């Protein structure tokens, strides 16, 4: 048969992608687990006994989850391999390989957005902690040092800010440098409060208290807006899943849509045009929703 070599090549490519993904995950697990194994051995020697079987299974599951979570974009390859086997065509493998960097970039952007929001929440906690320590009778430098270590809101600039606070340096300028980190904009307000307190003698606790209230209000407003836009994001998700639902419905009715789309000229044309329209529609819908999320 003419299609037999294509089918064998597709099956071989799918198996190769699956084995490659499994090998990559195992190697990453081994590389990440060597340091943890050494530390675990040292810790067990210090305690006089090793972990039990339940904790070992939990640690192994946690490591596998960390590996899968760090490289979720590679799951496109097994999915593409399954589609290639079902459709007896190498085209899904090509699409899956192209989708890996795209999905990885989107996941990385989502991770950066989450880190930015986490740092913003830590800045709010820093303001509240400093206010609490000041009202407990601590000096501003001591209060800032203790609160910064507790909250971790200063990030990579923590050493510079704490050194300026401890040795009488320019704390506002150090806070402004720390505010340049993504999500740490509230530190600029803290720097302004510190500058006013030093130059004008105003109460630092009162200023930071108002700053904390403003930052909390801004965060709550963002959460309310996100809750209102949840329906719009659900609509985008439904639009993204409609083509897959249509293929599943066609396969359930016995129409064999994968054969039509992957092995006929008209089907290939419909696949290219439909995929392009789907991508443009999802991009445009996501752009509209993200525009509503901006302050």
C-alpha positions, 0 to 999 in steps of 0.5 A: 500500500502507498500509505504503509510507509507514511504510517510506519514513519508516523508511528516511528516518529511518535514513539521517538518523541515519547521516548525522548520526552521520557528520557529528558524527564528522567535525566532532569529528575536525576540532575535535580535529585543528586543534590537533594539526595546528598542533603537527605543523606547528611540530614538522616545521618544527623538524626540517626535514621533515614526517612520512612517509605511514605516520606520517600514516596512523597518526595519522589512524587514531589520531584516528578511533579516539579519536573512536569510542572517545570516543563509542561510545554513538552506535553505537546509532543505526546499529544501530537504523537497520539494525534499523528497515530490516530490520523496516520500523518506526521503533520501533527508532530510538526505542529506539536514541535512548533507549539512547544516554544510557543506554549513554553513562552506563554507559561513563562509569561504566566509565571512572571505575572504570578511572581510579580503579584506575589512580590506586590503582596509581600510589599504590602505585608512589609508595610504592615510589618514595619508599622507594627514594629514601629508602634511596638517601640522599635527604631525605623532601621531595626523595624525595617530590617526585621520586617524585610527578613520576615516578608522577603519583599526586597528581593535581590536588593535586600542586602543593599537596603538593610546595609543602608538602614544599619549603617546610616546610608541613603535608605530612600534611594536604596528603596527606590532601587528595590522598587525597580524590580517587577511588582515592587512599585509599592517600595517607591511609596515607602521610600517617599514616606521615609524621605518625608519622615527624615526631612520633615519629621513626620510620623513614619508609621502614619505614612506607611499605614496610609500606604498599606491601605492604598496598596491593599485597596489597589490589590482588592480592586484588581481582584474584583476586576479579575473576578468580573472578567472570569466570564470573559476568560471562560468564553475564550476557553470555550472558543479554544475547545470548540474545534476539538469538540467538533472533531470528537463529534465527527469521529463519534458520528463515523465521519473520520474527520482526521482522515479528511483533514490530513489526507485530502487537499480540501481537508488540508486547506480547511485545516490551514485556514481554520487553524489560522482563523482560530489563532487570530480569534484567540489572540484577539479575544485574549487581547480584549480581555487583557486590555480590560485587566489593565488599570 
